[in-house]
Amino acid sequence: MAEHLETGKLGEDKAVTHLEEKGYEILVRNHRHRHAEIDIIAKKNKILVFVEVKTRTNVSYGMPEEFVDATKRRLIMKAAEQYIFDRDWQSDIRFDVVSVVITQNTVKIHHIEDAFY
């Protein structure tokens, strides 16, 4: 597996652990709809949460969350819309971003709730 894919998978694993520790129930990982992918779909209380995970090993070019651009947000929202429709979800939803920075000896996680709508 390519190094950047391994880094991304490790970041998603760390994000899942972080969310579970905060009381989220992980429903789906890597949900695909057409050209879009939602990294994590979770539930906390009665809120369905769509989570984009961005992982970096170097922040020289910016923090991971800065790389969730308008195009990515649109794709995530389209995939979320289909997921909601398919399951007839009738309660609240939210879009979060989990930023993961992995360096030699540390993992830093920044969870941004209501990151976009």
Secondary structure, 3 states (H helix, E strand, C coil): CCHHHHHHHHHHHHHHHHHHHCCCEEEEEEEEECCEEEEEEEEECCEEEEEEEEEECCCCCCCHHHHCCHHHHHHHHHHHHHHHHHHCCCCEEEEEEEEEEECCCCEEEEEECCCCC
